Amino acid sequence: MIKRLFWIAVGAAIALQLDRWWQARREHFTPNALTGTFLDSLNRKLEEKPRQV
């Protein structure tokens, strides 16, 4: 009985920590953020590439 309550408390603590971690990083995984990151990296590569005339 005590072991079971202990593991329930441990599980709840882990769940709360995971939720806190996800809340801090959720904005990095939105479609808008992913698209913006992709476009920024593409733009950077195109600007570094020498122009062929």
C-alpha positions in Angstrom: 0.0 0.0 0.0 2.8 2.5 1.0 4.8 1.4 -2.1 1.9 2.0 -4.3 1.3 5.5 -2.9 5.0 6.3 -3.3 5.0 5.3 -7.0 1.8 7.3 -7.6 3.5 10.4 -6.1 6.7 9.8 -8.1 4.6 9.4 -11.3 2.8 12.7 -10.5 6.0 14.5 -9.9 7.5 13.2 -13.2 4.3 14.2 -15.1 4.4 17.7 -13.6 8.1 18.1 -14.6 7.4 16.9 -18.1 4.5 19.3 -18.4 6.7 22.2 -17.2 9.4 21.2 -19.7 6.8 21.0 -22.6 5.3 24.4 -21.7 8.8 26.0 -22.0 9.5 24.4 -25.4 6.1 24.3 -27.0 6.6 27.6 -28.8 9.6 26.1 -30.6 7.5 23.3 -32.2 4.6 25.3 -33.6 4.1 25.1 -37.4 4.9 28.8 -37.7 8.2 28.4 -35.8 9.2 25.4 -37.9 8.4 27.2 -41.1 10.2 30.3 -40.0 13.3 28.3 -39.1 13.3 26.5 -42.4 12.9 29.8 -44.4 15.7 31.4 -42.3 18.1 28.6 -43.0 17.2 28.6 -46.7 17.7 32.3 -46.9 21.1 32.0 -45.2 22.2 29.3 -47.6 21.1 31.3 -50.6 22.9 34.5 -49.4 26.1 32.5 -48.8 26.0 30.9 -52.2 28.1 32.9 -54.8 25.9 34.4 -57.5 26.3 33.0 -61.0 25.9 35.6 -63.7 
